[in-house]
Every structure is written in C-alpha cells, then in structure tokens.
Amino acid sequence: MKHLSVLFLVFLIISCSNKKESEKIKTPETKTEATNSANKNQEEKLTFEKYSKDGIVLNGQLQVFDEKLNKIEELEIKEISKIKILEKSTSIYNIDKSKDYCLKSNFIKIEYKGKNYIVFGRDVYEINHNENFDFKNSNNESFSVFPVTNFEMGASDDEGLTTCDDFSLLIVLNQKDNTYSTIKNPEAEDYYPSQKFAALAHDDGSLENIYNIKAVNDSLILGIKISYQEGYGSYFLRTSFKDNFNKSKITDRKRFEEESVYKQLK
C-alpha cells in the first residue's frame, strides 16, 4: 500500500509539472496575437490622391502628422500664408478622440516654405479663384477679396445632405505688400455667431456669393447675395481699411421672392 502511495505522488508531481510547462508555452502566443491586433490600425498608412490647388493657412499653431496619423510636431504660423496643396487623403477622419461626423476632414499634404507636411484639412483652406474680386482703394492701391474653404465635412457628402455647417472665410489680399487679412465677424445676432471671421454660408438652407465690391473712402463694402431653398436675399458687409478689417457690420439686409431681382445683383 505504501508503495502505491509513493507511485501516486510521483505521478501527481509529473502531471502538475507538465501543466505548468504547457501554460508557459501558450501564454506568449496569446499575448503576441493581442499586441498585433492593437497595433493593426497604427500600421495602416493614409492613401492620398493628387489635388494641386492654391491654399491658405491662418496664423497660429498648425499640427503636423505622419502617415500613421501620429502628431509629430507643431508649426508656428506667424502670419496668414499662401501654401501649395499637393494631395488629399481619399478618406475623411476624426482626430482628438472626436466622434462628431461634422468635424471629420481629409488629411492634406501641403508645401509650406519649401517643405512638405501632412496636416489636418480643418486647418487648410483652398482658394476659390472663380470668386476673386480685384479692386483699388481711395489711394489707388490694389487689393483682392476671395473666399477660402477648408476640407472639413460640408453641407453634403456622397450620401446627400449632412445638416453640417458649411462656411467659406473671406480673405483680403493687399497686392502691394502681398499680405493677407481676414475680416472680423460682424456683431450681429443673426450672422453666424459660431464664426470668428466673416464668412459666406453654403449649407443645406442657403447659398451666399459675393456679387459686388466697392471701396468708398476708408470703407470696404461687399455686396452679398443669397439663394435660399425658397426665395432670395441680399445684404452689405462693411469694414474699414484703417482698422485693418478688425471691425465689420451688416447693413441693408433684404429678403425677396423674385429670381429676376436676384439675377440683377451685379
């Protein structure tokens, strides 16, 4: 009986030893699989397509990314600057853990001061040359005004209307010294309080366009026309050269139904 007890004890020790060895072998395999899964998204690279356009970046901090969507540095933009847009990503993304569909944007490859960078499209504005207006002020100095639009989710996507806000900032170019300025957002309750700078709306409810620009003494006056889902409208955006466009106001806002009146606004 004693002999059988010794044999049973030896068998139990060997069984426990084999179980521990088995656990040591299996554990690293499971951990490796989990690690590979967690890093899968980081290893996926952005896909870009050519998109050769002129653009603008505003003064401030500009975040720079690598092709794995990692933030790698920040550029200090000391003044509003013209840049070259080279490529844009084929998909749109959120950053900073946001899940807001309206904040999604393409990533954009740009050329700034002779170097190429990947930046988030919310911070890059494409120049709309088709709506460029040239004019001269009372001192016979040459200026231009044009809208610029970033790459954030707009009023529509491939599936239709998004209900997202959609704006184009207004930029003033002093052709003499090649400097760019924004126009301060008007202090009016019904004029896009979410915006810091004067802008044109082109959302699912309205479409705004510049139709005329005048320089009268120290004032710059932009005529804006609006096409609503039902009817039309117009107003004047007034700002000042002396204040470097840091003040503005809305005047002569009108609403009308006749398309013929809208078409005569030139």
Disulfide bonds with the S-S distance in Angstrom:
Cys102-Cys164 2.01
